[in-house]
């Protein structure tokens, strides 16, 4: 049985994809220390982080696009 995303999940995923498109050119040339700083201090990084807090299932997608700037939380 396949489940379909609700409006909140779909909207968050669309927003995340837009944010990742904006972040992609900024993230790739950064050293790991700068990536972590960017993720915690920039507005764009904070927006991505807030979506990940609500939808941890998107971590793999974020990491595939911009690397390890947002490490998956330990369970």
MOPAC internal coordinates of N, CA, C and O (Angstrom, degrees):
PM7 1SCF
backbone

  N    0.0000 0     0.00 0     0.00 0    0    0    0
  C    1.4491 1     0.00 0     0.00 0    1    0    0
  C    1.5256 1   109.18 1     0.00 0    2    1    0
  O    1.2310 1   120.53 1   -55.08 1    3    2    1
  N    1.2720 1   116.60 1   124.92 1    3    2    1
  C    1.4586 1   121.85 1  -178.58 1    5    3    2
  C    1.5245 1   109.82 1   -93.32 1    6    5    3
  O    1.2310 1   121.42 1   -45.98 1    7    6    5
  N    1.3371 1   114.90 1   134.02 1    7    6    5
  C    1.4576 1   118.84 1   176.42 1    9    7    6
  C    1.5142 1   108.53 1  -101.86 1   10    9    7
  O    1.2310 1   120.85 1   -33.92 1   11   10    9
  N    1.2924 1   115.99 1   146.08 1   11   10    9
  C    1.4526 1   121.72 1  -179.43 1   13   11   10
  C    1.5185 1   109.54 1  -105.89 1   14   13   11
  O    1.2310 1   120.18 1   -35.53 1   15   14   13
  N    1.3296 1   117.26 1   144.47 1   15   14   13
  C    1.4661 1   119.62 1  -179.63 1   17   15   14
  C    1.5246 1   110.71 1   -66.99 1   18   17   15
  O    1.2310 1   121.36 1   -34.37 1   19   18   17
  N    1.3310 1   115.00 1   145.63 1   19   18   17
  C    1.4626 1   117.72 1   175.44 1   21   19   18
  C    1.5305 1   109.10 1   -80.74 1   22   21   19
  O    1.2310 1   120.34 1    -3.73 1   23   22   21
  N    1.3114 1   116.95 1   176.27 1   23   22   21
  C    1.4735 1   120.83 1  -176.53 1   25   23   22
  C    1.5121 1   112.17 1   -60.04 1   26   25   23
  O    1.2310 1   120.15 1   141.04 1   27   26   25
  N    1.3330 1   117.31 1   -38.96 1   27   26   25
  C    1.4570 1   120.95 1  -179.52 1   29   27   26
  C    1.5246 1   110.95 1   -63.84 1   30   29   27
  O    1.2310 1   120.41 1   134.60 1   31   30   29
  N    1.3301 1   116.82 1   -45.40 1   31   30   29
  C    1.4591 1   120.61 1   179.05 1   33   31   30
  C    1.5220 1   111.22 1   -64.39 1   34   33   31
  O    1.2310 1   120.48 1   136.36 1   35   34   33
  N    1.3012 1   116.68 1   -43.64 1   35   34   33
  C    1.4569 1   121.13 1  -179.86 1   37   35   34
  C    1.5281 1   110.78 1   -64.08 1   38   37   35
  O    1.2310 1   120.31 1   134.54 1   39   38   37
  N    1.3232 1   117.01 1   -45.46 1   39   38   37
  C    1.4643 1   120.88 1   178.62 1   41   39   38
  C    1.5152 1   112.13 1   -62.72 1   42   41   39
  O    1.2310 1   120.49 1   138.20 1   43   42   41
  N    1.3305 1   116.68 1   -41.80 1   43   42   41
  C    1.4634 1   120.84 1   179.26 1   45   43   42
  C    1.5229 1   110.49 1   -65.09 1   46   45   43
  O    1.2310 1   120.43 1   141.69 1   47   46   45
  N    1.3214 1   116.79 1   -38.31 1   47   46   45
  C    1.4592 1   119.82 1  -179.52 1   49   47   46
  C    1.5259 1   111.11 1   -68.40 1   50   49   47
  O    1.2310 1   120.39 1   139.76 1   51   50   49
  N    1.3007 1   116.86 1   -40.24 1   51   50   49
  C    1.4686 1   120.54 1   177.06 1   53   51   50
  C    1.5246 1   110.01 1   -63.89 1   54   53   51
  O    1.2310 1   120.68 1   135.76 1   55   54   53
  N    1.3231 1   116.30 1   -44.24 1   55   54   53
  C    1.4721 1   120.17 1   178.60 1   57   55   54
  C    1.5252 1   110.24 1   -62.47 1   58   57   55
  O    1.2310 1   120.27 1   136.64 1   59   58   57
  N    1.3284 1   117.10 1   -43.36 1   59   58   57
  C    1.4563 1   120.83 1   178.98 1   61   59   58
  C    1.5246 1   111.01 1   -60.29 1   62   61   59
  O    1.2310 1   120.03 1   135.81 1   63   62   61
  N    1.3109 1   117.55 1   -44.19 1   63   62   61
  C    1.4681 1   120.38 1  -179.97 1   65   63   62
  C    1.5271 1   110.98 1   -62.14 1   66   65   63
  O    1.2310 1   120.04 1   140.92 1   67   66   65
  N    1.3170 1   117.53 1   -39.08 1   67   66   65
  C    1.4669 1   120.74 1   176.94 1   69   67   66
  C    1.5291 1   111.06 1   -65.09 1   70   69   67
  O    1.2310 1   120.43 1   137.37 1   71   70   69
  N    1.3271 1   116.78 1   -42.63 1   71   70   69
  C    1.4621 1   120.82 1   178.81 1   73   71   70
  C    1.5240 1   110.94 1   -64.46 1   74   73   71
  O    1.2310 1   120.33 1   140.30 1   75   74   73
  N    1.3216 1   116.97 1   -39.70 1   75   74   73
  C    1.4621 1   120.31 1   179.10 1   77   75   74
  C    1.5212 1   111.45 1   -65.36 1   78   77   75
  O    1.2310 1   120.35 1   143.77 1   79   78   77
  N    1.3136 1   116.94 1   -36.23 1   79   78   77
  C    1.4630 1   119.62 1   176.58 1   81   79   78
  C    1.5260 1   110.59 1   -63.41 1   82   81   79
  O    1.2310 1   120.18 1   141.63 1   83   82   81
  N    1.3258 1   117.26 1   -38.37 1   83   82   81
  C    1.4571 1   121.13 1   177.58 1   85   83   82
  C    1.5274 1   111.03 1   -69.96 1   86   85   83
  O    1.2310 1   120.25 1   143.22 1   87   86   85
  N    1.3216 1   117.12 1   -36.78 1   87   86   85
  C    1.4633 1   121.79 1  -175.22 1   89   87   86
  C    1.5206 1   113.29 1   -80.04 1   90   89   87
  O    1.2310 1   120.16 1   152.26 1   91   90   89
  N    1.2962 1   117.30 1   -27.74 1   91   90   89
  C    1.4623 1   121.23 1  -173.20 1   93   91   90
  C    1.5344 1   113.84 1   -51.17 1   94   93   91
  O    1.2310 1   118.73 1   128.69 1   95   94   93
  N    1.3264 1   120.02 1   -51.31 1   95   94   93
  C    1.4666 1   118.00 1  -179.17 1   97   95   94
  C    1.5255 1   113.27 1   -69.40 1   98   97   95
  O    1.2310 1   119.65 1   158.50 1   99   98   97
  N    1.3128 1   118.28 1   -21.50 1   99   98   97
  C    1.4642 1   121.06 1   179.66 1  101   99   98
  C    1.5202 1   112.25 1   -80.09 1  102  101   99
  O    1.2310 1   120.14 1   144.86 1  103  102  101
  N    1.2986 1   117.34 1   -35.14 1  103  102  101
  C    1.4563 1   122.96 1  -172.41 1  105  103  102
  C    1.5203 1   114.63 1   -79.82 1  106  105  103
  O    1.2310 1   120.11 1   137.28 1  107  106  105
  N    1.2901 1   117.40 1   -42.72 1  107  106  105
  C    1.4537 1   120.03 1  -169.08 1  109  107  106
  C    1.5277 1   115.21 1   -57.90 1  110  109  107
  O    1.2310 1   118.48 1   139.29 1  111  110  109
  N    1.3262 1   120.51 1   -40.71 1  111  110  109
  C    1.4592 1   118.16 1  -178.00 1  113  111  110
  C    1.5323 1   114.45 1   -82.84 1  114  113  111
  O    1.2310 1   118.99 1  -178.53 1  115  114  113
  N    1.3119 1   119.53 1     1.47 1  115  114  113
  C    1.4609 1   121.71 1  -175.53 1  117  115  114
  C    1.5228 1   112.28 1   -85.68 1  118  117  115
  O    1.2310 1   121.58 1   -33.71 1  119  118  117
  N    1.3275 1   114.58 1   146.29 1  119  118  117
  C    1.4515 1   120.89 1   171.38 1  121  119  118
  C    1.5281 1   108.31 1   -71.63 1  122  121  119
  O    1.2310 1   119.65 1   -23.10 1  123  122  121
  N    1.3319 1   118.27 1   156.90 1  123  122  121
  C    1.4727 1   120.99 1  -177.37 1  125  123  122
  C    1.5336 1   114.22 1   -53.38 1  126  125  123
  O    1.2310 1   119.70 1   140.39 1  127  126  125
  N    1.3172 1   118.18 1   -39.61 1  127  126  125
  C    1.4692 1   120.48 1   179.80 1  129  127  126
  C    1.5298 1   110.97 1   -64.63 1  130  129  127
  O    1.2310 1   120.77 1   140.62 1  131  130  129
  N    1.3263 1   116.14 1   -39.38 1  131  130  129
  C    1.4641 1   119.99 1   178.18 1  133  131  130
  C    1.5225 1   111.30 1   -70.81 1  134  133  131
  O    1.2310 1   120.07 1   145.30 1  135  134  133
  N    1.3301 1   117.46 1   -34.70 1  135  134  133
  C    1.4616 1   120.65 1   176.64 1  137  135  134
  C    1.5208 1   110.39 1   -60.45 1  138  137  135
  O    1.2310 1   120.41 1   133.78 1  139  138  137
  N    1.3347 1   116.83 1   -46.22 1  139  138  137
  C    1.4620 1   120.62 1  -179.55 1  141  139  138
  C    1.5220 1   110.85 1   -63.97 1  142  141  139
  O    1.2310 1   120.52 1   139.25 1  143  142  141
  N    1.3209 1   116.61 1   -40.75 1  143  142  141
  C    1.4650 1   120.71 1   178.11 1  145  143  142
  C    1.5242 1   110.16 1   -64.24 1  146  145  143
  O    1.2310 1   120.23 1   135.66 1  147  146  145
  N    1.3141 1   117.16 1   -44.34 1  147  146  145
  C    1.4600 1   121.43 1   178.70 1  149  147  146
  C    1.5263 1   110.40 1   -60.30 1  150  149  147
  O    1.2310 1   120.40 1   136.67 1  151  150  149
  N    1.3382 1   116.84 1   -43.33 1  151  150  149
  C    1.4672 1   121.44 1  -177.71 1  153  151  150
  C    1.5229 1   111.95 1   -63.38 1  154  153  151
  O    1.2310 1   120.06 1   146.61 1  155  154  153
  N    1.3168 1   117.49 1   -33.39 1  155  154  153
  C    1.4625 1   119.79 1  -177.33 1  157  155  154
  C    1.5180 1   113.63 1   -92.50 1  158  157  155
  O    1.2310 1   119.61 1   157.45 1  159  158  157
  N    1.3391 1   118.36 1   -22.55 1  159  158  157
  C    1.4655 1   120.30 1  -172.76 1  161  159  158
  C    1.5295 1   115.06 1  -108.90 1  162  161  159
  O    1.2310 1   119.62 1   157.25 1  163  162  161
  N    1.3144 1   118.33 1   -22.75 1  163  162  161
  C    1.4653 1   119.18 1  -176.54 1  165  163  162
  C    1.5271 1   111.34 1   -86.58 1  166  165  163
  O    1.2310 1   121.01 1   -26.20 1  167  166  165
  N    1.3065 1   115.68 1   153.80 1  167  166  165
  C    1.4642 1   121.54 1   177.30 1  169  167  166
  C    1.5254 1   110.18 1   -63.26 1  170  169  167
  O    1.2310 1   120.61 1   135.80 1  171  170  169
  N    1.3041 1   116.44 1   -44.20 1  171  170  169
  C    1.4629 1   121.17 1   179.75 1  173  171  170
  C    1.5306 1   110.62 1   -61.30 1  174  173  171
  O    1.2310 1   120.70 1   135.84 1  175  174  173
  N    1.3196 1   116.26 1   -44.16 1  175  174  173
  C    1.4605 1   120.84 1   177.99 1  177  175  174
  C    1.5193 1   112.15 1   -61.93 1  178  177  175
  O    1.2310 1   120.54 1   139.70 1  179  178  177
  N    1.3223 1   116.58 1   -40.30 1  179  178  177
  C    1.4600 1   120.86 1   179.27 1  181  179  178
  C    1.5334 1   111.44 1   -66.26 1  182  181  179
  O    1.2310 1   120.32 1   142.54 1  183  182  181
  N    1.3106 1   116.99 1   -37.46 1  183  182  181
  C    1.4698 1   120.21 1   178.01 1  185  183  182
  C    1.5266 1   110.71 1   -65.00 1  186  185  183
  O    1.2310 1   120.35 1   137.14 1  187  186  185
  N    1.3241 1   116.93 1   -42.86 1  187  186  185
  C    1.4572 1   120.91 1   177.81 1  189  187  186
  C    1.5286 1   109.55 1   -63.31 1  190  189  187
  O    1.2310 1   120.77 1   135.80 1  191  190  189
  N    1.3228 1   116.12 1   -44.20 1  191  190  189
  C    1.4566 1   121.06 1  -179.62 1  193  191  190
  C    1.5289 1   111.47 1   -60.84 1  194  193  191
  O    1.2310 1   119.82 1   140.86 1  195  194  193
  N    1.3269 1   117.94 1   -39.14 1  195  194  193
  C    1.4651 1   120.20 1  -179.22 1  197  195  194
  C    1.5327 1   111.31 1   -68.22 1  198  197  195
  O    1.2310 1   120.20 1   144.25 1  199  198  197
  N    1.3260 1   117.23 1   -35.75 1  199  198  197
  C    1.4679 1   119.88 1   176.34 1  201  199  198
  C    1.5323 1   109.73 1   -67.26 1  202  201  199
  O    1.2310 1   120.54 1   138.52 1  203  202  201
  N    1.3304 1   116.57 1   -41.48 1  203  202  201
  C    1.4573 1   119.81 1   179.31 1  205  203  202
  C    1.5274 1   111.70 1   -64.56 1  206  205  203
  O    1.2310 1   120.00 1   147.95 1  207  206  205
  N    1.3188 1   117.61 1   -32.05 1  207  206  205
  C    1.4658 1   120.52 1   178.01 1  209  207  206
  C    1.5257 1   111.06 1   -63.44 1  210  209  207
  O    1.2310 1   120.70 1   143.77 1  211  210  209
  N    1.3148 1   116.26 1   -36.23 1  211  210  209
  C    1.4642 1   120.90 1   179.48 1  213  211  210
  C    1.5264 1   112.71 1   -85.73 1  214  213  211
  O    1.2310 1   120.63 1   152.21 1  215  214  213
  N    1.3363 1   116.40 1   -27.79 1  215  214  213
  C    1.4738 1   121.07 1  -175.00 1  217  215  214
  C    1.5342 1   110.16 1  -133.93 1  218  217  215
  O    1.2310 1   120.35 1  -105.13 1  219  218  217
  N    1.3305 1   116.94 1    74.87 1  219  218  217
  C    1.4699 1   119.09 1  -178.54 1  221  219  218
  C    1.5276 1   113.65 1   -63.06 1  222  221  219
  O    1.2310 1   120.38 1   165.78 1  223  222  221
  N    1.3137 1   116.88 1   -14.22 1  223  222  221
  C    1.4707 1   119.57 1   178.42 1  225  223  222
  C    1.5307 1   112.30 1   -67.22 1  226  225  223
  O    1.2310 1   120.08 1   169.51 1  227  226  225
  N    1.3306 1   117.46 1   -10.49 1  227  226  225
  C    1.4655 1   121.19 1  -179.51 1  229  227  226
  C    1.5357 1   113.30 1   -91.78 1  230  229  227
  O    1.2310 1   119.43 1   177.91 1  231  230  229
  N    1.3307 1   118.69 1    -2.09 1  231  230  229
  C    1.4645 1   120.42 1  -178.31 1  233  231  230
  C    1.5246 1   112.52 1   -55.60 1  234  233  231
  O    1.2310 1   119.86 1   135.32 1  235  234  233
  N    1.3059 1   117.88 1   -44.68 1  235  234  233
  C    1.4704 1   120.91 1  -178.38 1  237  235  234
  C    1.5263 1   111.07 1   -59.74 1  238  237  235
  O    1.2310 1   120.79 1   139.17 1  239  238  237
  N    1.3135 1   116.09 1   -40.83 1  239  238  237
  C    1.4622 1   120.04 1   179.43 1  241  239  238
  C    1.5344 1   111.15 1   -65.58 1  242  241  239
  O    1.2310 1   120.66 1   137.58 1  243  242  241
  N    1.3199 1   116.35 1   -42.42 1  243  242  241
  C    1.4709 1   120.77 1   179.22 1  245  243  242
  C    1.5188 1   109.86 1   -63.48 1  246  245  243
  O    1.2310 1   120.29 1   133.06 1  247  246  245
  N    1.3112 1   117.05 1   -46.94 1  247  246  245
  C    1.4601 1   120.44 1  -179.27 1  249  247  246
  C    1.5207 1   111.74 1   -63.11 1  250  249  247
  O    1.2310 1   119.84 1   145.48 1  251  250  249
  N    1.3146 1   117.91 1   -34.52 1  251  250  249
  C    1.4630 1   121.22 1   179.48 1  253  251  250
  C    1.5265 1   111.40 1   -66.10 1  254  253  251
  O    1.2310 1   120.48 1   149.26 1  255  254  253
  N    1.3290 1   116.69 1   -30.74 1  255  254  253
  C    1.4619 1   120.51 1  -176.87 1  257  255  254
  C    1.5166 1   112.30 1   -90.17 1  258  257  255
  O    1.2310 1   120.13 1   132.48 1  259  258  257
  N    1.3428 1   117.35 1   -47.52 1  259  258  257
  C    1.4691 1   119.15 1  -173.40 1  261  259  258
  C    1.5151 1   114.83 1  -122.16 1  262  261  259
  O    1.2310 1   119.53 1  -167.38 1  263  262  261
  N    1.2950 1   118.51 1    12.62 1  263  262  261
  C    1.4552 1   120.70 1   172.92 1  265  263  262
  C    1.5178 1   114.55 1    83.84 1  266  265  263
  O    1.2310 1   121.39 1    29.00 1  267  266  265
  N    1.3100 1   114.94 1  -151.00 1  267  266  265
  C    1.4537 1   122.89 1  -169.35 1  269  267  266
  C    1.5288 1   114.72 1   -90.54 1  270  269  267
  O    1.2310 1   119.11 1  -163.13 1  271  270  269
  N    1.2957 1   119.30 1    16.87 1  271  270  269
  C    1.4591 1   121.63 1  -177.73 1  273  271  270
  C    1.5292 1   111.95 1   -61.30 1  274  273  271
  O    1.2310 1   120.19 1   151.67 1  275  274  273
  N    1.3217 1   117.24 1   -28.33 1  275  274  273
  C    1.4586 1   122.70 1   179.96 1  277  275  274
  C    1.5230 1   108.88 1  -120.44 1  278  277  275
  O    1.2310 1   120.17 1   -95.02 1  279  278  277
  N    1.3413 1   117.28 1    84.98 1  279  278  277
  C    1.4583 1   118.09 1  -179.49 1  281  279  278
  C    1.5247 1   111.33 1   -66.37 1  282  281  279
  O    1.2310 1   121.46 1   -36.64 1  283  282  281
  N    1.3133 1   114.81 1   143.36 1  283  282  281
  C    1.4561 1   120.45 1   179.40 1  285  283  282
  C    1.5288 1   109.18 1   -66.75 1  286  285  283
  O    1.2310 1   120.20 1   -43.61 1  287  286  285
  N    1.3377 1   117.23 1   136.39 1  287  286  285
  C    1.4681 1   118.91 1  -179.10 1  289  287  286
  C    1.5320 1   111.28 1   -65.61 1  290  289  287
  O    1.2310 1   121.28 1   -30.54 1  291  290  289
  N    1.3193 1   115.15 1   149.46 1  291  290  289
  C    1.4586 1   119.73 1   177.15 1  293  291  290
  C    1.5181 1   109.11 1   -75.83 1  294  293  291
  O    1.2310 1   120.63 1   -39.64 1  295  294  293
  N    1.2922 1   116.41 1   140.36 1  295  294  293
  C    1.4719 1   121.23 1  -177.50 1  297  295  294
  C    1.4828 1   111.09 1   -98.53 1  298  297  295
  O    1.2310 1   120.10 1   180.00 1  299  298  297

